[in-house]
Amino acid sequence: MTVVSLSLQATMLRLAAFAALLLFFRVSLELSWAQAIPALFIFYLGSGGWDFFLIFIKTIRRDVTTGLVLLRVKWQVWRHVREKNTIAKIFQKTASKYPEKTALIFQGTGESWTFRQLDEYSNRVANFFHGQGFRSGDVVALFMESRNQYVGLWLGLAKIGVETALVNSHLRMEALLHCITISSSKAVIFGVEMMEAMQEVQPSLEKSIHLFWSGEGSPESVLPGAKHLDPLLQLSPRHQPAPPDKGFLDKLFYIYTSGTTGLPKAAIVVNCRYFRMSSLVFYGFRMRPDDVMYDCLPLYHAAGNIVGVGQCLLQGMTIVIRKKFSASHFWEDCVKYNCTIVQYIGEICRYLLNQPYQEVERQHRVRMALGNGLRASIWREFMARFGIAQVAEFYGATECNCSLGNFDNNVGSCGFNSRILPGVYPIGLVRVDEDTMELIRGPDGVCIRCKPGEPGQLVGRIVKSNPLQHFDGYLNQSATNKKIARDVFTKGDAAYLTGDVLVMDKYGYMYFRDRTGDTFRWKGENVSTTEVEGTLSRILNLTDVVVYGVEIPGIEGKAGMAAIADPENSCDLEGFASELKKALPLYARPVFLRFLHEVSKTSTYKFQKMELRKQGFDPTLVKDRLYFLDSRQGRYLLLDQAAFGRIQSGEQKL
């Protein structure tokens, strides 16, 4: 294309922008010509010139559409607050509207529940636990793999105001005990598949904690005092229980997130948070009640439970639950259950692309892939190969107040904020120090906003009077305070710190860059470096252990790497791997080990991770002993140049 044609094209766009804005002034604002033309000129001078008009033309439809979604959800939130509704009450209306429609299908057994059956099961749960003396404000821990009963259990407890602590089913030993303890759980409901894990922690549990197990089969050994819940529920009444004195801003349940303080933190999820997160996704991505969603994500996470199951409870959508993701059976399941929406994390999309071609992968009815973490490098390939019309990428931690949504299928983006009226949704990117990740402030003491193209930490202003902008925090007040910064946008304000670095382009689209702080993401899970460091230090009886995430070409997230001070070369790798298997879930075990004489520290006795992270696991850069975890053999092998090459090429499975 010639310079002349490019210039002509730019001129035409400018004229179109002028015409659109002039029409807006005349029709919408009803200004006369004598008023509209001067207003157009003043608007042009004060708005950044031609660039603004181009931004206006490209984004006005997107911004207006999303603005209407925000207004709709905000209006519904205020109505539910005023009426003191809860998720349980809203579900009862959904169940009344679709009594015989399929609500949940569990792929593992093919078991299908209608909305009436889910309602009755949850009523039995509510009436049973109320009869056992559980009251509004009590907490019960739920520790089981995904299935229909999982949803019915926490929903039933919510019907009497009991808050459920959704414990990660991969946790063991200290981390499991910690999650039960910090939530002050009065009971634990666990799946029969978790019997062994519960046996390990039972001696350390308070004797007053009630234990209930659920599931088919006859376990070889049952915990002393534990009761089989399923037959007890069969005897429980199925009528609606008396509603608790709870409202929309009260607690619903807890979801555990990895924290910089070490062991998991219990994030508070109030009814309003559940509703707004689920509803913004539903309306923003233009879902429908007659959609069928395939949910293979864990139900102890917000993505699987709120974004996924929430569409069933609030909108009447059918959800297909699979206990665990399977790349080889993914499309087979979608065809079998006529799914129209699938959930993913970035890893899932890559695993699907790595599968050999199957005819079934083009025989489905899936129109939308919903999730987060899909890399731009495989975005188009994923859509083209599997015939997916829309990738519904979003961003938002369980507890954050600054969620984003890529509502118009913009490749690589996790969402956007308006450049025309950025203050409508009070979020932003602010500058941070590259090494320490501390906020950089200007002479006035307020944080410095990033310009388009400049990476910065995403923050969201906390507005206590606005349920959409509130930060509910964690059970631990200290952990809550660490996620709040003061004097961010203006003096005296407060904002939630996501700990994530994003970059925004000139149109307001956001792109994920990095996760800051002491956590990283691997195999779809957040890993706490502090927790892993503490575990390794105990196993090895060493003081200095540093854990950090390193990138591997072509793989989403970061693999865990541990730098261990071992001057005597005394580590027994086989014994170490065996102990790790007992103490940590697979995703939290270090993929790489680096043994060195001493770990460098700062003057304040903090480990210097930046240089270790930069050197990574390249044996040409690192002269210390290096090992990698062979997932097939379950042991650590020497990481030499040949092994490094296999890892870089993707030949070596990690």
VMD Tcl script that draws the C-alpha trace (Angstrom):
set ca {
  {0.00 0.00 0.00}
  {1.41 3.45 -1.02}
  {1.96 6.42 1.27}
  {-0.80 8.27 -0.62}
  {-3.35 5.49 -0.05}
  {-2.40 5.22 3.63}
  {-2.85 8.96 4.00}
  {-6.22 8.79 2.25}
  {-7.32 5.95 4.53}
  {-6.31 7.93 7.62}
  {-8.17 10.99 6.34}
  {-11.32 8.96 5.76}
  {-11.13 7.60 9.31}
  {-10.76 11.11 10.69}
  {-13.74 12.35 8.70}
  {-15.79 9.38 9.91}
  {-14.83 10.17 13.50}
  {-15.88 13.80 13.08}
  {-19.18 12.75 11.53}
  {-19.92 10.26 14.32}
  {-19.19 12.77 17.06}
  {-21.17 15.51 15.32}
  {-24.12 13.13 15.02}
  {-23.80 12.33 18.72}
  {-23.92 16.03 19.63}
  {-26.91 16.70 17.36}
  {-29.06 13.62 18.01}
  {-28.19 12.45 21.52}
  {-27.44 15.82 23.14}
  {-29.89 17.72 20.88}
  {-27.48 20.63 20.27}
  {-28.12 23.12 17.48}
  {-25.63 23.48 14.61}
  {-24.39 26.71 16.18}
  {-23.66 24.79 19.38}
  {-22.50 21.48 17.89}
  {-19.72 22.81 15.61}
  {-17.90 24.87 18.31}
  {-18.36 21.97 20.73}
  {-16.76 19.63 18.20}
  {-13.78 21.96 17.82}
  {-13.30 22.38 21.57}
  {-13.67 18.63 22.06}
  {-10.99 18.03 19.45}
  {-8.51 20.45 21.07}
  {-9.01 19.09 24.56}
  {-9.11 15.41 23.80}
  {-5.76 14.56 22.29}
  {-6.39 15.39 18.67}
  {-6.70 12.82 15.91}
  {-5.51 9.93 18.06}
  {-8.47 10.34 20.35}
  {-10.91 10.33 17.44}
  {-9.39 7.10 16.11}
  {-9.66 5.57 19.59}
  {-13.24 6.82 19.83}
  {-14.22 5.24 16.50}
  {-12.60 1.88 17.35}
  {-13.82 1.55 20.93}
  {-17.11 3.43 21.35}
  {-19.28 0.42 20.51}
  {-17.24 -1.84 22.82}
  {-17.39 0.69 25.66}
  {-21.11 1.39 25.35}
  {-21.98 -2.33 25.18}
  {-19.86 -3.15 28.23}
  {-21.12 -0.07 30.06}
  {-24.67 -1.34 29.65}
  {-23.60 -4.73 31.04}
  {-22.04 -3.02 34.08}
  {-25.19 -0.96 34.64}
  {-27.37 -4.06 34.38}
  {-25.31 -6.04 36.90}
  {-24.98 -3.02 39.19}
  {-28.76 -2.51 39.19}
  {-29.33 -6.20 39.95}
  {-26.75 -6.08 42.76}
  {-28.43 -3.11 44.44}
  {-31.81 -4.82 44.12}
  {-30.49 -8.00 45.76}
  {-28.83 -5.94 48.51}
  {-32.10 -4.12 49.18}
  {-34.12 -7.36 49.23}
  {-31.52 -9.17 51.39}
  {-31.22 -11.96 48.86}
  {-28.54 -14.67 48.87}
  {-27.22 -17.11 46.28}
  {-29.37 -19.82 47.89}
  {-32.53 -17.69 47.53}
  {-31.73 -16.81 43.91}
  {-31.16 -20.51 43.17}
  {-34.60 -21.37 44.56}
  {-36.13 -19.01 41.98}
  {-34.04 -20.66 39.25}
  {-35.16 -24.12 40.38}
  {-38.81 -23.00 40.35}
  {-38.39 -21.68 36.82}
  {-36.67 -24.82 35.43}
  {-37.72 -27.71 37.74}
  {-37.32 -30.57 35.24}
  {-34.43 -29.13 33.25}
  {-31.03 -30.83 33.69}
  {-28.88 -28.81 36.08}
  {-25.78 -30.97 36.60}
  {-24.26 -33.97 34.82}
  {-21.30 -35.79 36.35}
  {-19.20 -37.28 33.56}
  {-17.59 -39.83 35.86}
  {-20.78 -41.81 36.41}
  {-23.20 -40.21 33.95}
  {-25.36 -39.18 36.91}
  {-27.75 -36.40 35.93}
  {-29.63 -34.09 38.30}
  {-32.53 -31.82 37.40}
  {-32.91 -28.47 39.15}
  {-35.62 -30.02 41.31}
  {-33.28 -32.84 42.36}
  {-30.45 -30.42 43.14}
  {-32.87 -28.29 45.15}
  {-34.15 -31.29 47.11}
  {-30.66 -32.69 47.74}
  {-29.46 -29.33 49.05}
  {-32.58 -29.10 51.23}
  {-31.74 -32.49 52.76}
  {-28.22 -31.21 53.48}
  {-29.59 -28.03 55.07}
  {-32.14 -29.83 57.24}
  {-29.68 -32.50 58.36}
  {-26.99 -30.09 59.50}
  {-29.53 -27.79 61.11}
  {-30.76 -30.81 63.04}
  {-27.19 -31.49 64.13}
  {-27.00 -28.04 65.69}
  {-25.20 -26.10 62.96}
  {-26.31 -22.48 62.72}
  {-25.78 -19.39 60.58}
  {-22.16 -18.23 60.77}
  {-20.73 -21.69 61.51}
  {-18.09 -23.06 59.13}
  {-17.82 -26.54 57.59}
  {-14.81 -27.64 55.53}
  {-15.51 -29.47 52.24}
  {-12.69 -31.72 51.04}
  {-13.58 -33.86 48.03}
  {-13.16 -34.19 44.29}
  {-15.58 -32.55 41.87}
  {-19.01 -34.16 41.42}
  {-22.69 -33.20 41.67}
  {-22.75 -33.71 45.43}
  {-20.01 -31.10 45.85}
  {-22.38 -28.40 44.59}
  {-25.33 -29.72 46.56}
  {-23.34 -29.81 49.80}
  {-22.09 -26.21 49.89}
  {-25.40 -24.95 48.50}
  {-27.34 -26.83 51.16}
  {-25.13 -25.45 53.92}
  {-25.64 -21.95 52.49}
  {-29.41 -22.41 52.80}
  {-29.04 -22.32 56.59}
  {-26.30 -19.69 56.59}
  {-23.42 -22.09 57.22}
  {-20.24 -21.02 55.43}
  {-18.24 -23.68 53.57}
  {-14.44 -23.71 53.42}
  {-13.63 -25.17 49.99}
  {-10.37 -27.03 50.59}
  {-8.06 -27.86 47.68}
  {-8.32 -31.63 47.20}
  {-4.58 -31.87 46.46}
  {-3.50 -30.59 49.87}
  {-1.96 -32.91 52.39}
  {-0.49 -32.89 55.88}
  {0.35 -29.42 57.25}
  {-1.37 -27.44 54.48}
  {-4.59 -29.46 54.87}
  {-4.57 -29.13 58.64}
  {-3.91 -25.40 58.29}
  {-6.94 -24.87 56.02}
  {-9.28 -26.69 58.38}
  {-7.91 -24.86 61.42}
  {-7.82 -21.23 60.22}
  {-11.42 -21.41 59.03}
  {-12.53 -22.54 62.52}
  {-14.44 -25.38 60.89}
  {-16.82 -27.23 63.19}
  {-17.02 -30.17 60.80}
  {-15.27 -31.66 57.78}
  {-17.13 -33.32 54.92}
  {-14.71 -35.35 52.84}
  {-14.94 -37.70 49.91}
  {-14.16 -41.37 50.38}
  {-11.21 -40.80 48.02}
  {-9.72 -38.45 50.66}
  {-9.84 -41.00 53.48}
  {-6.08 -41.53 53.55}
  {-5.33 -37.79 53.58}
  {-7.75 -37.31 56.46}
  {-6.21 -40.18 58.39}
  {-2.88 -38.33 58.26}
  {-4.27 -35.20 59.91}
  {-6.97 -36.59 62.20}
  {-4.67 -36.94 65.24}
  {-3.96 -33.20 65.04}
  {-7.58 -32.10 64.63}
  {-9.62 -30.71 67.51}
  {-11.64 -33.51 69.07}
  {-14.81 -31.42 68.80}
  {-14.69 -31.37 64.98}
  {-17.38 -33.59 63.41}
  {-16.27 -35.80 60.51}
  {-18.56 -36.92 57.68}
  {-17.55 -38.89 54.61}
  {-19.38 -39.21 51.32}
  {-19.08 -41.47 48.30}
  {-19.61 -44.98 47.07}
  {-17.56 -48.01 47.98}
  {-16.39 -49.54 51.21}
  {-13.09 -48.05 52.34}
  {-10.64 -50.47 53.92}
  {-10.43 -48.33 57.02}
  {-12.81 -45.62 58.20}
  {-11.74 -42.82 60.51}
  {-12.83 -43.41 64.09}
  {-15.91 -41.33 64.77}
  {-16.48 -40.43 61.11}
  {-20.06 -40.86 59.88}
  {-21.20 -41.90 56.41}
  {-23.18 -38.86 55.30}
  {-25.05 -40.26 52.29}
  {-27.48 -42.59 54.13}
  {-28.08 -39.89 56.73}
  {-29.13 -37.45 54.02}
  {-31.58 -40.00 52.63}
  {-33.43 -39.86 55.95}
  {-33.38 -36.06 56.10}
  {-36.51 -34.03 55.08}
  {-36.43 -32.49 51.62}
  {-38.57 -29.42 52.33}
  {-37.14 -25.91 52.17}
  {-35.43 -24.95 55.45}
  {-36.16 -21.68 57.23}
  {-33.93 -19.00 55.64}
  {-31.15 -17.57 57.82}
  {-30.84 -13.91 58.76}
  {-28.25 -13.22 56.07}
  {-28.09 -10.78 53.19}
  {-26.30 -10.18 49.91}
  {-23.20 -8.69 51.53}
  {-22.74 -11.56 53.99}
  {-20.30 -14.46 53.66}
  {-21.11 -17.38 51.38}
  {-17.95 -19.51 51.49}
  {-14.14 -19.41 51.51}
  {-11.75 -20.20 48.67}
  {-8.10 -20.80 49.48}
  {-5.41 -18.99 47.54}
  {-1.64 -19.32 47.79}
  {-0.18 -16.40 49.66}
  {3.14 -14.70 50.19}
  {2.90 -15.53 53.89}
  {3.36 -19.22 53.12}
  {0.39 -21.50 53.72}
  {-2.91 -20.96 51.87}
  {-5.02 -17.90 52.68}
  {-8.79 -18.14 53.03}
  {-10.32 -15.56 50.69}
  {-13.79 -14.42 51.75}
  {-16.46 -14.83 49.07}
  {-19.67 -13.00 49.94}
  {-22.95 -13.61 48.12}
  {-22.54 -10.39 46.16}
  {-19.05 -11.34 44.99}
  {-20.31 -14.71 43.70}
  {-23.19 -13.03 41.90}
  {-21.27 -10.19 40.26}
  {-18.42 -12.39 39.04}
  {-20.77 -14.97 37.54}
  {-23.19 -12.40 36.10}
  {-20.57 -10.18 34.47}
  {-19.27 -13.24 32.63}
  {-22.78 -14.33 31.62}
  {-23.93 -10.98 30.25}
  {-20.55 -9.74 29.03}
  {-19.88 -12.81 26.88}
  {-23.53 -13.05 25.79}
  {-24.21 -16.52 27.18}
  {-27.67 -18.07 27.15}
  {-29.65 -20.17 29.67}
  {-29.92 -22.95 27.06}
  {-26.12 -23.24 26.79}
  {-24.43 -26.40 28.09}
  {-21.08 -25.75 29.77}
  {-18.26 -28.30 30.09}
  {-16.52 -27.69 33.43}
  {-13.39 -29.77 34.00}
  {-11.84 -27.25 36.39}
  {-11.71 -27.94 40.15}
  {-14.75 -26.75 42.07}
  {-12.62 -25.48 44.95}
  {-11.47 -22.69 42.61}
  {-13.43 -19.61 41.56}
  {-13.19 -20.46 37.85}
  {-14.85 -23.85 38.23}
  {-17.31 -22.95 40.97}
  {-18.29 -19.31 40.43}
  {-17.68 -18.76 36.71}
  {-18.81 -22.30 35.87}
  {-21.37 -23.64 38.35}
  {-22.63 -20.10 38.96}
  {-24.23 -20.14 35.50}
  {-26.30 -23.12 36.61}
  {-27.43 -21.71 39.95}
  {-28.16 -18.17 38.77}
  {-29.06 -18.51 35.08}
  {-30.45 -22.04 34.66}
  {-27.63 -23.36 32.49}
  {-26.71 -27.06 32.37}
  {-23.20 -27.81 33.64}
  {-21.25 -30.97 32.79}
  {-18.78 -31.68 35.60}
  {-15.66 -33.72 34.99}
  {-13.48 -34.70 37.94}
  {-10.24 -34.03 36.11}
  {-9.26 -32.65 32.71}
  {-8.48 -35.25 30.03}
  {-7.02 -34.08 26.72}
  {-7.82 -37.37 24.99}
  {-11.51 -37.37 26.04}
  {-12.21 -33.64 25.96}
  {-13.97 -33.37 22.58}
  {-15.54 -36.79 23.00}
  {-17.29 -35.49 26.13}
  {-18.33 -32.27 24.38}
  {-20.01 -34.24 21.60}
  {-21.64 -36.71 23.99}
  {-23.22 -33.99 26.15}
  {-23.89 -31.43 23.37}
  {-21.76 -28.80 25.07}
  {-21.79 -25.27 23.65}
  {-19.27 -23.67 26.04}
  {-16.04 -25.12 27.42}
  {-13.91 -23.82 30.27}
  {-10.13 -23.70 30.10}
  {-6.95 -22.44 31.59}
  {-4.04 -21.74 29.28}
  {-2.55 -25.15 29.92}
  {-5.68 -26.92 28.70}
  {-5.60 -25.25 25.29}
  {-1.98 -26.21 24.77}
  {-2.62 -29.81 25.84}
  {-5.50 -30.04 23.36}
  {-3.34 -28.69 20.53}
  {-0.66 -31.25 21.37}
  {-3.13 -34.11 20.86}
  {-3.08 -35.98 17.52}
  {-5.94 -35.07 15.18}
  {-9.29 -36.78 15.88}
  {-12.43 -36.51 13.78}
  {-14.45 -35.87 16.92}
  {-12.67 -32.55 17.50}
  {-14.74 -30.98 14.69}
  {-18.03 -32.76 15.42}
  {-18.96 -30.72 18.48}
  {-21.35 -27.76 18.95}
  {-18.96 -25.67 21.06}
  {-19.13 -21.99 20.13}
  {-17.22 -20.47 23.04}
  {-14.09 -21.25 25.07}
  {-14.20 -19.46 28.43}
  {-11.21 -19.02 30.69}
  {-7.89 -17.31 31.29}
  {-4.24 -17.77 30.43}
  {-4.49 -18.52 26.70}
  {-1.32 -17.27 25.04}
  {-1.56 -15.07 21.97}
  {0.88 -17.39 20.18}
  {-1.65 -20.26 20.07}
  {-4.89 -18.25 20.21}
  {-5.70 -18.27 16.49}
  {-4.44 -21.83 16.03}
  {-6.74 -23.01 18.82}
  {-9.78 -21.30 17.27}
  {-8.99 -22.49 13.74}
  {-8.21 -26.13 14.52}
  {-11.22 -26.77 16.73}
  {-13.68 -24.41 15.04}
  {-14.25 -22.20 18.09}
  {-16.01 -18.96 17.15}
  {-15.25 -17.05 20.36}
  {-12.50 -17.09 22.96}
  {-13.94 -15.52 26.11}
  {-10.75 -14.62 27.97}
  {-11.07 -12.89 31.33}
  {-8.85 -11.80 34.20}
  {-9.68 -11.80 37.89}
  {-8.40 -13.39 41.07}
  {-10.89 -14.88 43.52}
  {-10.80 -11.85 45.79}
  {-9.99 -8.99 43.41}
  {-12.19 -5.97 42.68}
  {-10.78 -5.22 39.22}
  {-11.84 -8.10 37.00}
  {-11.46 -7.72 33.23}
  {-13.19 -9.33 30.27}
  {-12.21 -9.63 26.62}
  {-15.78 -9.26 25.40}
  {-14.98 -8.64 21.72}
  {-12.57 -11.50 20.97}
  {-9.43 -9.35 20.69}
  {-6.53 -11.81 20.24}
  {-4.19 -12.03 23.23}
  {-6.06 -9.61 25.47}
  {-7.46 -10.48 28.89}
  {-9.82 -7.50 28.92}
  {-9.88 -3.73 28.66}
  {-10.66 -0.42 30.30}
  {-12.22 2.50 28.46}
  {-9.87 5.18 27.10}
  {-12.83 7.48 26.49}
  {-14.17 7.45 30.06}
  {-11.53 5.60 32.14}
  {-12.96 6.77 35.45}
  {-16.21 4.84 35.02}
  {-14.42 1.64 36.07}
  {-11.81 2.82 38.65}
  {-8.90 0.54 37.86}
  {-5.49 1.28 36.39}
  {-1.89 0.27 35.82}
  {0.70 1.95 38.03}
  {4.48 1.92 37.79}
  {6.46 -0.53 39.91}
  {10.16 -1.10 40.55}
  {11.29 -3.94 38.28}
  {13.41 -5.64 40.93}
  {11.44 -5.11 44.15}
  {7.96 -4.68 42.57}
  {7.32 -1.79 44.97}
  {4.96 0.97 43.83}
  {6.69 4.03 42.35}
  {5.26 7.33 43.52}
  {5.50 10.88 42.22}
  {6.51 14.03 44.13}
  {2.95 14.31 45.44}
  {3.16 10.85 47.02}
  {0.56 9.38 44.67}
  {1.30 6.41 42.37}
  {2.30 7.14 38.77}
  {-0.11 5.85 36.15}
  {1.39 3.93 33.24}
  {1.15 5.20 29.69}
  {-0.06 2.89 26.90}
  {2.64 0.32 26.17}
  {4.21 0.68 29.61}
  {3.91 -2.36 31.92}
  {2.58 -1.81 35.42}
  {0.77 -3.47 38.30}
  {-3.00 -3.65 37.98}
  {-4.78 -2.02 40.91}
  {-8.44 -1.38 41.67}
  {-9.79 1.46 43.79}
  {-11.64 0.21 46.87}
  {-15.04 1.85 47.28}
  {-16.73 0.49 50.40}
  {-20.10 1.97 49.46}
  {-20.07 0.23 46.06}
  {-20.47 -3.58 46.20}
  {-18.83 -3.87 42.75}
  {-15.65 -2.16 43.98}
  {-15.45 -3.55 47.50}
  {-12.55 -5.76 48.64}
  {-13.73 -8.43 51.06}
  {-10.23 -9.66 51.91}
  {-9.17 -12.77 53.82}
  {-9.91 -14.32 57.18}
  {-6.44 -13.17 58.24}
  {-6.54 -9.38 58.69}
  {-2.79 -9.09 58.24}
  {-3.02 -10.80 54.85}
  {-5.86 -8.43 53.91}
  {-3.81 -5.35 54.83}
  {-0.90 -6.49 52.66}
  {-3.13 -6.41 49.58}
  {-4.21 -2.80 50.17}
  {-2.22 0.30 49.18}
  {-2.98 3.88 50.18}
  {-2.71 7.11 48.16}
  {-2.80 5.30 44.83}
  {-4.95 7.38 42.47}
  {-5.50 10.33 44.83}
  {-4.49 11.27 48.36}
  {-6.46 9.39 50.97}
  {-7.80 6.63 48.73}
  {-7.21 2.88 49.00}
  {-6.69 0.29 46.26}
  {-6.42 -3.47 45.93}
  {-3.03 -4.74 44.73}
  {-3.35 -7.64 42.29}
  {0.37 -8.45 42.27}
  {0.11 -8.90 38.50}
  {1.88 -6.89 35.82}
  {-0.14 -6.05 32.72}
  {0.36 -3.69 29.80}
  {-2.32 -1.61 28.07}
  {-2.34 -0.61 24.41}
  {-3.66 2.71 23.09}
  {-7.18 1.31 22.73}
  {-7.35 0.24 26.37}
  {-6.86 -3.50 25.81}
  {-4.92 -5.19 28.61}
  {-2.35 -7.95 28.17}
  {-1.02 -10.15 30.94}
  {2.71 -9.91 31.57}
  {3.87 -11.36 34.89}
  {2.89 -12.41 38.39}
  {4.73 -10.53 41.10}
  {5.32 -11.27 44.74}
  {6.08 -14.70 46.11}
  {3.69 -16.83 44.07}
  {3.79 -18.25 40.58}
  {1.39 -20.34 38.51}
  {2.13 -23.89 37.38}
  {-0.23 -26.55 36.00}
  {-3.16 -24.23 36.58}
  {-2.43 -23.73 40.30}
  {-0.94 -20.83 42.25}
  {2.19 -21.96 44.11}
  {3.41 -20.22 47.25}
  {7.20 -20.03 47.24}
  {7.24 -19.48 51.00}
  {5.23 -22.64 51.66}
  {7.47 -24.73 49.40}
  {10.62 -23.20 50.91}
  {9.46 -24.12 54.40}
  {8.67 -27.69 53.38}
  {12.02 -28.18 51.65}
  {13.92 -26.70 54.55}
  {12.29 -29.13 56.98}
  {12.90 -32.14 54.75}
  {16.56 -31.29 54.12}
  {17.24 -29.87 57.57}
  {18.77 -26.86 55.84}
  {18.24 -23.20 56.66}
  {18.77 -21.58 53.28}
  {16.34 -22.69 50.58}
  {15.04 -20.33 47.89}
  {12.13 -21.18 45.58}
  {11.14 -19.19 42.50}
  {9.43 -19.67 39.15}
  {11.29 -20.04 35.85}
  {9.90 -19.94 32.33}
  {10.10 -22.86 29.90}
  {9.65 -22.12 26.18}
  {6.18 -23.03 24.91}
  {4.72 -23.83 28.34}
  {2.24 -21.65 30.22}
  {3.08 -20.49 33.70}
  {6.37 -20.96 35.49}
  {8.02 -24.13 36.73}
  {9.20 -24.21 40.31}
  {12.95 -24.12 40.89}
  {14.70 -24.49 44.24}
  {18.17 -23.16 45.03}
  {19.47 -25.12 48.00}
  {22.54 -24.34 50.09}
  {24.29 -27.70 50.44}
  {28.02 -27.10 51.01}
  {28.62 -30.68 52.17}
  {26.92 -32.25 49.13}
  {24.87 -34.33 51.55}
  {21.44 -34.39 49.90}
  {19.97 -37.84 49.22}
  {17.97 -37.15 46.05}
  {15.91 -40.35 46.14}
  {14.92 -39.85 49.75}
  {14.26 -36.18 49.09}
  {11.92 -36.98 46.18}
  {10.10 -39.56 48.29}
  {9.53 -37.09 51.14}
  {8.40 -34.39 48.71}
  {5.77 -36.73 47.31}
  {4.27 -37.09 50.78}
  {4.45 -33.41 51.69}
  {3.49 -31.48 48.54}
  {1.01 -31.87 45.68}
  {2.61 -32.50 42.28}
  {2.15 -28.93 41.03}
  {4.03 -27.50 44.05}
  {7.07 -29.79 43.84}
  {10.14 -28.07 42.37}
  {10.76 -29.09 38.77}
  {14.39 -27.96 38.96}
  {16.97 -28.14 41.75}
  {20.15 -26.08 42.04}
  {22.62 -27.02 44.74}
  {25.11 -24.32 45.69}
  {27.56 -23.53 48.46}
  {25.69 -20.49 49.73}
  {22.54 -18.54 48.86}
  {23.18 -14.80 48.52}
  {21.27 -12.48 50.84}
  {20.62 -8.76 51.04}
  {21.67 -6.58 53.97}
  {18.22 -7.15 55.45}
  {18.67 -10.93 55.18}
  {16.34 -11.37 52.24}
  {17.29 -13.86 49.59}
  {18.31 -12.32 46.26}
  {15.98 -14.13 43.89}
  {16.30 -11.84 40.89}
  {19.71 -13.10 39.76}
  {18.77 -16.72 40.39}
  {15.60 -16.25 38.34}
  {17.51 -14.65 35.48}
  {20.04 -17.52 35.34}
  {17.24 -20.08 35.32}
  {18.20 -23.70 34.67}
  {20.63 -23.24 31.77}
  {23.76 -25.33 32.53}
  {25.87 -22.96 30.42}
  {24.99 -20.11 32.78}
  {24.85 -22.08 36.02}
  {27.97 -23.88 37.19}
  {26.30 -25.39 40.24}
  {24.81 -28.89 40.25}
  {21.45 -28.92 38.45}
  {18.71 -31.56 38.46}
  {15.22 -31.84 36.96}
  {12.17 -33.84 38.01}
  {11.36 -36.59 35.53}
  {7.58 -36.92 35.88}
  {7.51 -40.42 34.40}
  {10.14 -41.83 36.78}
  {9.17 -39.62 39.71}
  {12.79 -38.83 40.56}
  {15.38 -36.13 39.99}
  {17.90 -36.62 37.19}
  {21.07 -34.72 36.35}
  {20.38 -31.69 34.17}
  {23.21 -31.62 31.65}
  {23.36 -29.94 28.25}
  {21.59 -32.86 26.55}
  {18.72 -32.83 29.06}
  {18.49 -29.05 28.75}
  {18.09 -29.40 25.00}
  {15.30 -31.94 25.40}
  {13.46 -29.65 27.82}
  {13.83 -26.64 25.53}
  {12.48 -28.57 22.55}
  {9.55 -30.02 24.50}
  {10.79 -33.59 24.07}
  {11.29 -34.06 27.82}
  {7.98 -34.35 29.73}
  {7.92 -32.35 32.94}
}
mol new
graphics top color blue
foreach p $ca { graphics top sphere $p radius 0.5 }
foreach p [lrange $ca 0 end-1] q [lrange $ca 1 end] { graphics top cylinder $p $q radius 0.2 }
display resetview
